[in-house]
Amino acid sequence: MLGERVRIGDGVAFGAHAVIGDGVGIGDRVALGAHAVIGDGVELGDDVRIGAHTVVHPGTAIGDACEVQDGAVLGKPPALARGSTACRAPLAPLRLEAGAVVCAGAVVFAGADVGARAIVGDQAYVRERARIGAGTVVGRGSCVDNDVVVGARVKVQSGVYLTAWSEVDDDVFIGPGVTTTNDDTMSRHGPEYALRGARLRRACRVGGGAVLCPGVEVGEEAFVAAGAVVTRDVPPRAVVMGVPARVVRDVGEADLLEHWR
Ligand SMILES: CC(C)(COP(=O)(O)OP(=O)(O)OC[C@H]1O[C@@H](n2cnc3c(N)ncnc32)[C@H](O)[C@@H]1OP(=O)(O)O)[C@@H](O)C(=O)NCCC(=O)NCCS
């Protein structure tokens, strides 16, 4: 089904039952899977591939050579709980920059920005106003909450929870099942209470299953051992371990990122 004022480039392939809204722009050599639903005003760059049964909400901008796999949902508007403190202002459209990949069943909200060549893994979840830097990978089933900023070349492994207002600098490694938290009161606070996400500084590494308490900063090149519960800031280049996490040594010179690029 084709809406009005649709602009279609050369060599475009339409899957069966694809639904294209009004004012959609489709670049050259785009392939649209069966049953894809492309909302009003969506822009698809050249060489974009859209999987079967994907839903792209109105206004979403998808750059050249992006791949959106089967069943992904792009540009979803949030459904905020009554007491949620997340901002309710209108959202800018979702942007996928050139070469980004959103894998099967992932959900990426309106207002988010996925950088060039970044990968959002199968069934991952990226909320409104989150920023994913160039070349970053968000692993399978991981959740990047609203207003989280993730830098470039970050590795977020499977099953990670990055809570709202966390900051993740370039080249950080986040192991499987890491949980960050932002609310010491567990929801028993007034409107004046500020939620505090984790701050993961450049090239730090956080081991599998670690838990980061609200507002902790993990310093540049620091190493958090698997299963640690981090209750205090971790100094740059420190190795911390245990519950609660304590400094046990420094990261050795040979382990610094500059030797592993
Ligand atoms: C920190 C780590 C590298 C082990 O360091 P290590 O110095 O080689 O540790 P060792 O095996 O020599 O053990 C030294 C001591 O620390 C303890 N220890 C080791 N790892 C620990 C951890 N994660 N938490 C708490 N204590 C730990 C050991 O039990 C041992 O204690 P002991 O001296 O009382 O017997 C490892 O535990 C780790 O966290 N690896 C990261 C794995 C990961 O999450 N990867 C992500 C991608 S899959």
PDBQT file of the ligand as one rigid body, heavy atoms in Angstrom, charges set to zero:
ROOT
HETATM    1  C1  LIG A 301      39.372 -10.090  38.509  1.00  0.00    +0.000 C 
HETATM    2  C2  LIG A 301      39.598 -11.362  37.716  1.00  0.00    +0.000 C 
HETATM    3  C3  LIG A 301      40.304 -10.994  36.398  1.00  0.00    +0.000 C 
HETATM    4  C4  LIG A 301      40.453 -12.325  38.505  1.00  0.00    +0.000 C 
HETATM    5  O1  LIG A 301      41.627 -11.662  38.918  1.00  0.00    +0.000 OA
HETATM    6  P1  LIG A 301      42.882 -12.487  39.450  1.00  0.00    +0.000 P 
HETATM    7  O2  LIG A 301      43.801 -11.507  40.063  1.00  0.00    +0.000 OA
HETATM    8  O3  LIG A 301      43.374 -13.317  38.330  1.00  0.00    +0.000 OA
HETATM    9  O4  LIG A 301      42.241 -13.378  40.539  1.00  0.00    +0.000 OA
HETATM   10  P2  LIG A 301      42.815 -14.723  41.108  1.00  0.00    +0.000 P 
HETATM   11  O5  LIG A 301      42.073 -15.832  40.441  1.00  0.00    +0.000 OA
HETATM   12  O6  LIG A 301      44.316 -14.741  41.077  1.00  0.00    +0.000 OA
HETATM   13  O7  LIG A 301      42.317 -14.652  42.620  1.00  0.00    +0.000 OA
HETATM   14  C5  LIG A 301      42.914 -13.770  43.553  1.00  0.00    +0.000 C 
HETATM   15  C6  LIG A 301      41.942 -13.663  44.730  1.00  0.00    +0.000 C 
HETATM   16  O8  LIG A 301      40.845 -12.836  44.336  1.00  0.00    +0.000 OA
HETATM   17  C7  LIG A 301      39.633 -13.569  44.442  1.00  0.00    +0.000 C 
HETATM   18  N1  LIG A 301      38.825 -13.198  43.300  1.00  0.00    +0.000 N 
HETATM   19  C8  LIG A 301      39.108 -13.426  41.990  1.00  0.00    +0.000 A 
HETATM   20  N2  LIG A 301      38.157 -12.898  41.226  1.00  0.00    +0.000 NA
HETATM   21  C9  LIG A 301      37.256 -12.353  42.051  1.00  0.00    +0.000 A 
HETATM   22  C10 LIG A 301      36.058 -11.665  41.841  1.00  0.00    +0.000 A 
HETATM   23  N3  LIG A 301      35.589 -11.447  40.599  1.00  0.00    +0.000 N 
HETATM   24  N4  LIG A 301      35.375 -11.228  42.889  1.00  0.00    +0.000 NA
HETATM   25  C11 LIG A 301      35.824 -11.447  44.147  1.00  0.00    +0.000 A 
HETATM   26  N5  LIG A 301      36.974 -12.077  44.420  1.00  0.00    +0.000 NA
HETATM   27  C12 LIG A 301      37.682 -12.543  43.374  1.00  0.00    +0.000 A 
HETATM   28  C13 LIG A 301      40.034 -15.041  44.436  1.00  0.00    +0.000 C 
HETATM   29  O9  LIG A 301      39.071 -15.825  45.088  1.00  0.00    +0.000 OA
HETATM   30  C14 LIG A 301      41.348 -14.994  45.159  1.00  0.00    +0.000 C 
HETATM   31  O10 LIG A 301      41.105 -14.909  46.532  1.00  0.00    +0.000 OA
HETATM   32  P3  LIG A 301      42.051 -15.690  47.596  1.00  0.00    +0.000 P 
HETATM   33  O11 LIG A 301      43.419 -15.109  47.372  1.00  0.00    +0.000 OA
HETATM   34  O12 LIG A 301      41.442 -15.364  48.902  1.00  0.00    +0.000 OA
HETATM   35  O13 LIG A 301      41.973 -17.115  47.187  1.00  0.00    +0.000 OA
HETATM   36  C15 LIG A 301      38.270 -12.082  37.417  1.00  0.00    +0.000 C 
HETATM   37  O14 LIG A 301      37.631 -12.414  38.650  1.00  0.00    +0.000 OA
HETATM   38  C16 LIG A 301      37.325 -11.219  36.648  1.00  0.00    +0.000 C 
HETATM   39  O15 LIG A 301      36.547 -10.460  37.185  1.00  0.00    +0.000 OA
HETATM   40  N6  LIG A 301      37.343 -11.329  35.292  1.00  0.00    +0.000 N 
HETATM   41  C17 LIG A 301      36.453 -10.583  34.437  1.00  0.00    +0.000 C 
HETATM   42  C18 LIG A 301      35.585 -11.543  33.642  1.00  0.00    +0.000 C 
HETATM   43  C19 LIG A 301      34.505 -10.815  32.917  1.00  0.00    +0.000 C 
HETATM   44  O16 LIG A 301      33.566 -10.367  33.507  1.00  0.00    +0.000 OA
HETATM   45  N7  LIG A 301      34.629 -10.686  31.595  1.00  0.00    +0.000 N 
HETATM   46  C20 LIG A 301      33.621 -10.009  30.799  1.00  0.00    +0.000 C 
HETATM   47  C21 LIG A 301      33.529 -10.575  29.408  1.00  0.00    +0.000 C 
HETATM   48  S1  LIG A 301      33.025 -12.283  29.371  1.00  0.00    +0.000 SA
ENDROOT
TORSDOF 0
